[in-house]
Amino acid sequence: MPSIRPNFNKAASQYNAHAALQEEVAFRLSEKLNVISIDPIVMIDLGAGTGLLSEKLSKKCPKSHLICVDFAQQSLRANTNNHNVCANAYQLPFADKSVDFIASSLMMQWCTDLKGLFEECHRVLKPGGLMLFSTFGPDTLKELKRSWSVVDSEPHVNSFTDMHDVGDQMLQSGFNSPIMEMETLTLTYDKAVDLMRDLKGIGAQTVHNRSKSLTGKTKFKKMIEMYESFRNEGKLPATYEVIYGHAWKSENSLGSIALDS
């Protein structure tokens, strides 16, 4: 993940203006707490960014101590929560069995080692602790992927992990019986460049290295022309496959609340 940190730091000041989808997914994720029984003492918003999920968690669990964790310093500065920690998700600065609840909205798709991420979350969770998250599935930005595919075979859009594979990684990391759900959300745009502007505005650029030639005007123009084939009722669609999941850590021992120094 460190290689994409500059993108998120650069986008922090304008992130919320381009994050309508992220705001909606954060709301839908937080609403799942209406049917999940949990009363956490300590909870973490992992990949908190500017705080779209943070404020919703605070309202859902007002008596809890919320810690917002993100690896992008500038994003955390835009987060109004009082307890922000800049850290890598693979190396959380928290003691074993010290956290009751970890929530994460649209961060995991940037993690190349899901098993390592889940193992670290499992480590810091107390027995009986909960992890709740949202991420993107393989059909995300399928129109953009197909439009770029006629230009060349290089990866211009991130690859996203299938829902069942995400659940399998949770099981392998020690979580109990993950519950996975999926829904499709579609944004519409007048022009393809408006979608590109939104993606740049939230720092959502491909994790793959691209040569300078891939951004040439000719190839970009051809991609835009191909995207026009998806126009429907005057609008261009941008599909997002949104995955929601949650799982518990088994109750077999007690842990204390503490931060590593």
Steps between C-alpha positions, in 0.01 A plus 500: 500500500776759561539559124152653473527716813602815306182477292279507809701772669472714188126439469415559866392863468254426217408141589152560642394706198554195276392228745124469456527124456735461797259700716207281399690175562616626840137571589382157384781331690420687822132410468592133534568574866122534540473121483838398646506495879822664621591742778872566452727676746776557244440507125720575201406659169768339282584704193297784648619763256311827533242345732198404289446187709648639822219741575239231433672257737511769768124547472429126501729431797516831692646345817789334318857624465555541125850487353536602135790332321633590157839498330442837328590785736314767303179296499510470878549875534167541323338253742338683794521203735709570811695174496680451170793265444717494187598137448529217249207257507740206496679624813243647736649671807260330742550223749368147448133457596451871572220603261129406502400605150675577172308667216644578159328655200649479151860461612565129456504513118835677528653217704697246299524254792151446638604204712769711665251779560243267655762333716605836639139598569443163665806559719381831645136396542385370837343155509141557392605811306342596169638607163262675258606628160416600146719462194470480122443186294620401150219670303600842634564750218439228244410758233829680550694173492337392175556840342870490585529139381454605137797735533759258637543208738650701784316530836346848522246407767560315825414133534249420773459179699193277473265492797553128564877539498473781756295272725750218459784729604308593816454132587866427444586789732300356787163674475178308555245445220531826301173638367540656157256711297521679167309773322551697180496879504514704180605861466418690181699771327452737211857442383762234565749768602269585791547146632876530455490828692317335790748211510793739505322715759492214753850375418365181342774435248620158392749325725684373192792695362423654164740621237460861388389386154177354643367845577552626147223713351429256217442201726298703747280632220442145371401386850252789527349409165454138611338609825232676294369157396367459855290817488139430602219752512747780453730398788822302537490235776777417745427170674623419850470152649492566874580215738402510868629252751522436871637229725572441868813388676419197713462545875768298673700741716496848648720791398581842641457837334838651428706677237849393415752772583 
